[in-house]
Amino acid sequence: MRRPIIAGNWKMYKTIPEAVDFVRAFKSLVVGSTHCEIVIAPVFTAIKTVSDRLEGSNIEVAAQDAAADPGPGAFTGEVSASMIKDAGARWVIVGHSERRQYFGETDDTVSAKIHAVIGAGLSPIVCVGERLEDRDAGRAEQVVEGQLTGGMRNLTESEASRIIVAYEPVWAIGTGRTATPETAQQMHSFIRARLGSLFGAGVAGETRILYGGSVKPDNIVALMDQADIDGGLVGGASLEPDSFARIVNYKSASR
Ligand code: PGA
C-alpha cells in the first residue's frame, strides 16, 4: 500500500510571521488526519521556524530546492541538502518546472540534486511534466520519459526507492486548468511503467506519484480516486490553512 502524500509548495510566498500564523491555524485542522503524510515547503528562510513549530505534529517540512553540490564549499547563494536537513526539513522538491523554466535547470542539474538530496538522507520530490506545446504536438509522454530517465540516472534500486515523483503538467500550474483525472491517471500509469523498466517492479509498485497543477479542494477527491495518483503537490491552494486542510482531508469529503 502506498501511503498518500499531500504536499504544499509555498513558492516565494510568506514571511516568517506569516508562516507562523499559517502553522498555528493549520495544525489544528489536520490534527486527526492520519490517512496521508502532510508536507509543507516554505522558503528557505522560514524552514527552521516552521520545523520548530511543527515538532511533534503530523506535518513535515520540505525545501523547494537544494544545491547540486553536496558541499560544504564555495558556492555563493547556495544551500546544501545537509544544511536543509540541519534546519529541520526531511524532503526536497527537485526540478520544479519554474526552476527549469526560469533558472535554467536541466535533467543534469536534476540528477545531481537528486544525488545530493539522497546523500544527505532526505527524500527528493522530483517534478516532471510537459509544456502545452509538447502535449499539443503529441509528445507529452516522450518529454516526461526524457525527464525521468535523464533525472533519475545512475541510481541504485534502493536510492530510487527514496524518490517521490510529482507529475506537474506545466500548462496546469497556476492556471486554474487542472488535468482531468483521466489525463493525469494516464500519465501516472505511464510514469509507473517507466519506473518499472528503469528500476524493477518493486520500485514501480512502491513509488508515490503525486499530481500537481491547480489542485483545489473541489478536484482533489476525483484525482485521488485514480489508481496511480498517490497524492498532490499543491501551490496556490496551499497558502490558506482552510483550503489546504480541505485538500489534506479529502478522505472525509469523499465519504
Ligand atoms: P498550483 O502549483 O497548485 O498553484 O498550480 C502547483 C505547483 O507548482 O507545484
Residues whose N, C-alpha, C, O or C-beta is under 5 A from the ligand:
A	BS01	PGA	N9 A172 I173 G174 T175 G212 G213 S214 V215 L233 V234 G235 G236 A237
